[in-house]
């Protein structure tokens, strides 16, 4: 897999945080585990979900199980919940 489609705004937010003041990316990291409704959707989690969705869709012969544990397929990134 060479490319995947991800949310453009989430990617922009993470890249801006990585190149901006250090507290911005640390805030994103610290708020990844907050439940939906408490905070805005976390851009890091959005990118992880998009990547894992694309990974699962491109695996030929792999069963499409919605709650498949991230560590069962090589190459996936484990989201923080």
Secondary structure, DSSP 4 states (H G I P E B T S, - for coil): -------HHHHHHHHHHHHS-HHHHHHHHHTTTSPBTTBPPPHHHHHHHHHHHHHHHH-TT----TT--GGGSTTPPPPP-
